[in-house]
Amino acid sequence: MADSERGAGWALFAGMMLLLMGGMQAFMGLVAVLENEIVVATPKYFLQLDVTSWGWIHMLGGILLILAGIGIFAGQTWARMVGIIVAALAVLAEFASLPYYPIWAIIVISIGIFTIWGLSVWSPPRVD
């Protein structure tokens, strides 16, 4: 298998992971906004945002991740950079929520890291 084909496979994987991670982020944010009693909030953590604020942050990030995933599948070159940046921000947001939901955060952080790697590996063929 040629390197470009292997890289394209990783880009498709990363696009699917962007959609998956975006869906998880948006769902988590929606739950936090609609039912903020479900989400655990500890009072002594360095980020002092209320649950509704975190919910909106996660929903916005999830929507951006979904849009970047759609852009990857559409073959848009801007979607790679947007996907890398937004996935990195999503990893940071999940890192900040690590004390609240450690297992969930570790899963999403892992998906984000593989997504960033998959988007970084692939370089689309150049048209001369």
N, C-alpha and C positions, 0 to 999 in steps of 0.2 A: 504494500500500500504506500503510495507516495505521501511525502510529508504534508503537502497541501490538502490531500484528502483526509488525512488523520487530523490535521488542524481544523478542517471544516467540520468534522465529526465532533470535535471538542467545542466548537462554536455552537453547534446545534444543541449539544448537551448544556452549555452555559445559557443559551436562550431558554431552554426548558426550565432550568433551575431558576432563572430570573422570574419566569412566570410563577413557578412554585413558591419561591421565597416571597415574591410580591403578594401572592394570594394569602400566604400565612401572615405576613405583616399587616395587610389590610384587614384580615379577619380579626387578628389580635387587637388592632386599633379600634375596630368597630365594637368589639366586646367591651373594651375599656371605656369607650364613649357612652354606649347605651346602658351598660350594667357595671358601673364602676365599683359596686360592692363585691364583684367576683374577683377582681384583681387585687392581689395582696399589696399593701403599701406599708413599708417600714419607715418610721419617722427619722431614723438617724443614718441617712445615707447622703453622700456628698452632692447628689443631684436632688434638689428639693422642688420637683414639679408635681402637680397633682395628677391624678390618674387620667383625668380628661385631657390634659395637655399631652401626656404621653400617648394617649389614644390617637389624637390628631396627628402627632409626629409619625406614629407608625402607619396610620392610614395614608398620609401623604407619601411617605417612603414606599409603601406598598404599591401605590398607583404609579409612581415613577419607575419602580422595578418592572411592573407589568408592561408599561409603555416601552421600556428598553428591550424587554423580551420580545415583544411584538416587532420592534424595529430590527432585532437580530434575525428573526424569521423572514422579514421582508427584505433582508440584505442591505439594510442601511448602514453606511460606514459610521455615522455619528452614534449609532446605538452601542457600538463597542465601548467607546470612551464613556458615554453616559452610563452604560451598564457597570463598568468598572468603578466609576466614582460613586454611583448610588449603592452598589453592593458594598463598597467599603464603608460608606456612611451607615448602611443597615447593620453591618458587623459591629461598628462602634455603638450604635443604638442598642443592639442586643447585649453587647458587653456591659453597657450601663445598667441593663435590666438583669444581669447575671445573679445578683443576690436575691431577687424576687422569685425567679423561675430558672434555676440553674440548668436543668436538663433541657428544657425547651431552648434556652439561650445557646447552649453548647451545640445543639443540633443545627440551629439557624446560622450560627457562626461558622460551623463546618461547611454547610452548603454555600455560604457566602465566599469562603476562601476558595473552594473548588470552582465556583463560578468565576471569580476574578482570575484564577489560573487559566480556566478554559477560554476566557475572552482574551487573555494576554498571549496565549500560544498561537492562535490562528492569525495568519496574515493573508488577506484575500489576494487572489491572483491579480497581477497588474496588467492592464491593457495597454499595449504599446502602439 
